[in-house]
Amino acid sequence: MTAADGTALWVPAPQQWMSTTKGRATGDAYSWMQAVHWAAQPGRYTPRRSHGPRFGTTTVALAQRLARLSPCRPGVSYLARCLKVSERTVQYHLAMLREAGLLAYVVRGTRTRGSRALASEFARTVPPEFDRALGIRTTGEGAFRRMTGMAEAGREEIARLARTAARTARARRRARAQTSRAALGSTFRGPADGMTGCTPRVGGSVGSPSADLVSLPSEKRVVPGTTHTTPPKAPAVRRGALNRVGRRFQLARELSQQVGWLARTPVPRLAWVLRHVSDAGWSACEVQAWLHLRGAAARRVHRPSGLLATLIAGAESGLDTADKRAAAVAGWRDSRQAARQRHEAWQGAWQAPRDPGVLHLVTSATEALAGPRHGVATPATPAMPAMPATPATPVASAAEGPLELSDGELDALRATARGEFMSGETTLITTAVETWGLRLARQVYGGDLVSRALRLTRGTGLMAVRTVGGGAR
């Protein structure tokens, strides 16, 4: 039959659903494959697009895969691996099966951003043109009508389609078995040209003995006149060893977790900035020690990668030995300013999690701990309660002022503050300003020293406080 006989297949997109299809759903995969082979005949179905593959052998092979699935929810990547074709080719052939009336959507797949992609679920259907061409009688309404009989004129055609479907199924099984044997390798192989078999030379038949087992010769013994070569072993690959690029990314990831103002910087960008010190063998602690020598960053850094590139420039030549880097790390760990910066991250205000799922879990746990209050129902989406702040250490008010000190004690206190300021430490002066006030702090330490200390602490993150040699920049 041809398209002129009225059996040309074409189903528009709105009718490719189980709720709108004109076809007949079938749960019998064998009967459905008969309809697939009938539709694969020339002239039955022709795609209405000018590009892409045609209905043919690959379409039938895809249908064979779909016939074995229950429920029929195939993934495009799974079908592409099975048929060894591209995912786009699989999509073309699935579209042809739908347009030919052989598949209908039950549930269409989703690709929602941020969630797992779901595959589409299909129902195997028989087009109404197949029933009319073979004289198949049905009863019922809609897609779930069932076959009740067949005209005599269509019995020969349905028998031929049955033989074709069975032959195709057997060929697919043989090809799959041969592929499995080729992948595993055959244990018993015949002798090569010019070589004798591996049967013992003690007489008897060539076949396997029926009375008792005979010990076969060792594989290391070589038949005279032949050569035996052992294939070289592949060099052992050390699992988990990092190359140069891997070490850069490892160092960048550690710094993004340990340095607060680098937390939101992409790891690949940090790896590029740190490439020189990483290739020189630096660790995360040594990089932090160098940053402490150069000066602390401001609380708000607008471009962390640019500031890091400025501060880290020339680090591999400044601390070019392991002893120098170890001394810098020891000084950084002993510094009170560095200790204060390390503890600020733990003493700061609590920040609500960004992930909606984690935020929901925290909200539920907080509501469970708080419990119902006076019988009032808790709203559906309550605001996050403020976490209790860490109680601060009580300090003297500005009205109390400094304690009564002698002239010698004041001179020693000023000398200590000036020495710390020259080394980049301003904690003593800033604490006095916060505790006593600016006026009394100037009386104790002097107006010039207090002004310079406050000017230093108010610097931006784009300036370097101190170089390795001690000079200011």
Secondary structure, DSSP 8 states (H G I E B T S, - for coil): --GGGTT-B---GGGSBTTT--SEE---HHHHHHHHHHHTSTTTB--SSSSS--SSHHHHHHHHHHHT-SSB---HHHHHHHHTS-HHHHHHHHHHHHHTTSEEEEE--B--TTS--B--EEEEEE-HHHHHHHTEEEESSGGG-EEEEE-GGGHHHHHHHHHHHHHHHHHHHHHHHHHHHHHH--SS----TT---SS-SSSS-SS--SSS------TTS--TT-------------TT---HHHHHHHHHHHHHHHSGGGTTS-HHHHHHHTHHHHHTT--HHHHHHHHHHH----S--S-HHHHHHHHHTTHHHHS-SHHHHHHHHHHHHH-HHHHHHHHHHHHS-----SSHHHHHHHHHHHHHHH--BTTB---SS----------------TTT-S----HHHHHHHHHHHHHHHHTT--HHHHHHHHHH-HHHHHHHH-HHHHHHHHHHHT--TTS----TTS---
